[in-house]
Amino acid sequence: MSQKKILVIDDSATIRRLVDSTLSPAGYVVVLAPNAEDGVARAADVLPDLIILDHQLPGTTGVEVCEQLLADDLLKNIPVIASSTLRKKAYVEYADCPNVVDMLPKPYTSELLLTTVSNALDTAAMIVDSQRDGTAVPEIINPLGDVALSGTFGEFNLRAVLDFLNNCQQEGVLELEGQSQRVWIHVARGRIQAITASGWNAEELIEKLPEALRDLGPVLRLTVAGGSCTQVDGLVQLLDNKVLDPRLLQKLLRHQAAVLLMACFQTPLNTFRFETKRRPPALHDRLALDISVAALLVEGCLADPSSTPVYDTRHVFSRKAMRGQNLDRAGLSAQHQKLLGQLNSPTPLTELADSLEGEPGEIARALHAFVLADLVEAKEVRAGVKVVVLETEPQMTLKLREVAQDAECPCVLKVVRDRLSFQLLLKRQVPDVIAVAVDTEVGQQVWRDYGQQLSDVAWLALGTPGTADVSLSQAFQALERPYTIEELLEAVQSVPETCDAST
């Protein structure tokens, strides 16, 4: 089924929302523009089948917009429905606009809108009288639901809004408005249940379908807008009668939600509003996803490799402090949960790929999803000395790890407190400098076992004078307790001048 594209040019957010919420479920592709300039540009971009045009726009009128459309050979044959609160008074002005095929008086009902659009698309022939001027659209359309929360994106991001709703176990739909697209995220029980959208090119989602779902591309064209039509209602009936296997359709809806959510996290958004007591469309409600934000973002990034930045050996990844984020991991694979568990300290991509025995490109895409979800921080470190510090004193360990997380740290710093963690680090990569607390039993064991074995590494002794029961002959320097972070970093930076350790 070919979906008709409807361009709405109206400065009233309420009108745009009403038109979108009415036409999208009916199977139309709705494109939104808040002013004349954006409207004409969008018309040239998408070549809509019909334009619904507000009579009174900021700085101009619908008549002037019609004249601009008529002056463009590409746009002059697109039928226009002019909309005004002045009704008959506004009709005269459009008498000389052959592209205007109907008028839509404001305020109008959903039923009148659907009928007018259907008639205009079917006939595109009737030209009505118009009036010479108009006024701004009054905000008198009844709200579509109980709006519990609304605002603009500025001080906080989409993840913060979703976390708030999910942590509070809210049930309803979060509506997001971008420049020309609208997305509905249905939440319940602390998780995402469905995502639909209007103004979106369904072909972009179909191109990203995995091979196993390619045959369902035509179905995705129907499901993306969350509308109700004969075909969608038929699918629901087949599911209810247990004729169809719901697992394949649910995978399709999950792919749709994943790609749309990832795009929302990467595309500038303008406003949001949360409506309670509004359930997902019938098919989506029947096949609710019940999935976490993190899992959907991972799937979205895996489906679209082009969305992932280029990460190289200069980048390290570490888990961010939660600060009240929703901790749900529902839907994450065991491999990706293990990946999150290995990010307690800044770790390079190559080290993670080796540890998980995974393909670096796939690991990078999963990491980017965690970055979008605000769970992981990716930072570029300057080329510098690679340092491993074995320290058991709790306060100093905490301070060292804070320094390791700092983007201004002059070296690649890893901090461990036991022999096993030290051995795991050595298996992944041999450092340039090893600093060991030689006044501890575990430090003395490491010094004895690895001091001669790793003769190309610069060894730094840390400890209280006279307590080390080992030979410190291979140490290029010793720092006595209590030492400071600054003293340790200064000693590390002096390595190239003091010994032959590679940097």
C-alpha positions, 0 to 999 in steps of 0.5 A, spaced: 500 500 500 502 506 497 502 511 503 500 518 501 504 524 504 501 530 507 505 536 509 502 540 514 504 548 515 501 551 521 504 555 526 500 552 532 503 546 535 496 544 537 493 544 530 500 540 528 499 535 533 491 534 532 493 533 524 498 528 526 495 524 531 489 524 526 492 522 520 498 518 522 493 512 525 489 513 518 495 510 514 498 517 512 505 519 512 505 526 516 510 531 515 510 538 519 512 545 518 511 550 523 512 556 518 512 558 511 519 558 510 520 551 513 514 549 509 516 551 502 523 547 503 519 541 506 515 541 500 521 541 495 524 535 499 518 530 500 514 532 494 507 531 498 501 529 495 497 534 499 498 540 503 494 543 509 496 550 509 494 555 515 492 562 512 495 566 517 502 564 518 508 568 522 510 574 517 506 572 511 499 569 509 497 562 506 496 566 499 503 568 499 505 561 500 500 558 495 504 564 490 511 561 492 508 554 490 505 556 484 512 559 481 515 553 482 514 548 476 516 542 481 511 544 486 505 548 482 501 542 481 501 539 489 493 540 491 492 545 497 487 545 503 487 552 506 485 552 513 482 559 517 478 561 523 475 566 519 471 561 514 467 565 509 471 571 510 478 568 508 475 564 502 476 570 497 483 571 497 484 564 494 480 565 488 486 566 484 490 560 487 488 554 482 492 549 487 487 551 493 482 545 492 478 546 498 478 550 505 478 547 512 474 552 517 477 552 524 476 549 529 475 542 526 474 535 528 478 529 527 472 526 522 472 533 518 479 533 517 479 526 515 473 527 510 476 533 507 483 530 506 480 524 503 476 528 498 481 532 496 486 527 495 480 523 491 478 529 487 483 535 487 478 539 483 474 544 487 476 551 488 472 555 493 472 562 495 476 565 500 477 572 504 482 577 504 486 576 511 486 572 517 488 571 524 493 567 528 490 560 530 487 560 537 489 554 541 482 552 542 482 545 540 481 540 546 487 536 548 488 529 546 489 526 553 491 528 560 498 531 559 502 530 566 508 532 563 511 537 558 517 541 556 522 543 551 529 539 551 534 544 554 537 543 561 536 535 560 536 530 555 531 524 553 534 519 557 533 523 563 525 524 561 525 516 560 528 515 566 524 519 570 518 516 567 520 509 568 523 510 575 516 512 577 513 506 574 508 511 569 504 508 564 502 512 558 505 515 551 511 520 551 510 524 545 517 527 542 517 533 536 522 534 532 523 539 526 519 535 521 517 528 525 514 526 531 515 520 535 511 516 540 514 512 546 509 508 550 512 506 557 509 502 562 511 498 568 518 501 568 520 499 561 518 501 553 512 497 550 512 500 543 515 506 539 511 509 533 512 515 529 510 519 523 514 523 518 519 518 518 521 514 511 519 507 512 524 505 507 530 507 511 527 502 517 526 497 512 533 498 509 536 496 516 532 490 517 536 483 518 536 478 513 531 474 517 526 479 517 526 482 510 520 479 508 516 483 513 518 490 510 511 491 507 508 490 514 513 495 517 510 500 512 504 499 516 506 498 523 511 504 523 505 509 524 501 505 529 495 506 525 489 502 524 487 499 517 484 493 514 491 490 514 493 491 521 486 489 524 487 483 520 494 481 523 491 482 530 485 478 528 490 472 526 494 473 532 488 472 536 486 466 533 493 463 533 494 463 526 500 467 526 507 466 530 507 472 534 515 472 535 517 474 528 512 480 528 515 482 535 522 482 532 519 486 527 516 491 532 522 491 536 527 493 530 522 498 529 523 501 536 530 500 536 532 504 530 527 509 532 529 510 539 536 510 536 535 516 531 531 520 537 538 520 541 542 522 535 537 527 532 535 534 535 528 534 539 524 540 540 519 538 545 516 533 549 509 531 552 507 525 556 500 523 556 497 518 561 491 513 560 493 512 553 495 505 550 499 503 544 495 501 538 492 494 538 498 490 534 503 494 539 499 492 545 498 485 543 505 484 542 508 489 547 516 489 548 517 490 555 524 492 554 529 497 557 532 503 553 539 500 553 537 494 550 533 498 544 539 502 543 544 497 543 540 493 537 539 500 534 546 501 533 547 494 531 542 495 526 546 501 523 553 501 523 554 508 520 551 511 526 557 509 530 563 514 530 570 511 529 573 509 535 581 507 535 586 506 540 586 513 543 579 512 546 578 508 552 571 507 555 569 507 563 562 506 566 559 512 568 556 514 575 549 512 575 546 518 578 539 516 579 539 513 572 534 507 571 538 501 572 534 496 568 537 491 563 531 487 560 533 485 553 540 485 553 544 479 551 549 476 556 555 478 552 553 485 552 551 485 560 558 482 560 561 488 556 558 493 561 561 489 567 568 490 564 568 497 564 570 499 572 576 503 569 578 506 563 579 500 558 581 501 550 576 498 545 582 492 543 582 490 550 575 489 550 574 485 544 580 481 546 577 479 553 570 478 550 573 474 544 568 479 540 569 482 533 571 490 534 566 493 530 560 490 533 563 491 540 564 499 538 557 499 536 555 496 543 559 501 546 556 507 542 549 505 544 551 505 552 554 512 551 548 514 548 544 511 554 549 515 558 551 509 562 558 509 559 563 515 557 568 515 551 574 519 552 580 520 547 586 519 551 593 523 549 598 518 547 602 517 554 606 512 559 601 506 560 602 505 568 599 500 572 599 501 580 598 495 585 596 499 591 592 496 597 591 502 601 583 504 600 584 511 600 589 512 596 586 507 591 580 511 591 584 517 589 588 514 584 582 511 580 579 518 580 585 521 577 585 515 572 578 517 570 580 524 569 581 526 562 587 531 564 591 525 566 597 525 563 598 517 562 594 511 561 593 509 568 590 502 571 589 501 579 589 494 582 588 492 589 590 484 588 594 479 584 589 476 580 587 483 577 594 485 576 595 478 572 589 479 568 592 486 566 598 483 564 595 478 559 592 484 556 597 489 555 604 490 558 605 497 561 611 501 561 611 503 568 609 498 574 608 501 581 608 496 587 606 497 594 612 493 596 610 494 604 605 489 603 605 482 602 601 482 595 606 487 593 612 483 595 610 477 591 608 481 585 615 484 585 619 477 586 615 474 581 615 479 575 621 484 577 626 480 573 621 477 568 619 484 566 626 487 565 624 492 560 618 495 564 620 501 569 619 499 576 617 504 581 617 502 589 611 505 593 612 504 601 614 505 608 622 505 609 625 499 611 618 495 611 620 492 604 622 485 604 625 485 597 631 487 593 629 494 590 635 494 585 630 494 579 626 500 581 628 506 577 625 510 583 622 509 590 616 513 593 616 513 601 609 513 604 605 518 605 606 520 598 602 524 594 598 523 587 602 529 584 609 525 586 607 519 583 605 522 576 611 526 576 615 520 577 612 516 572 613 522 567 620 522 569 621 515 566 623 516 559 629 520 562 631 515 567 630 508 564 629 505 558 622 503 558 618 504 552 613 510 551 
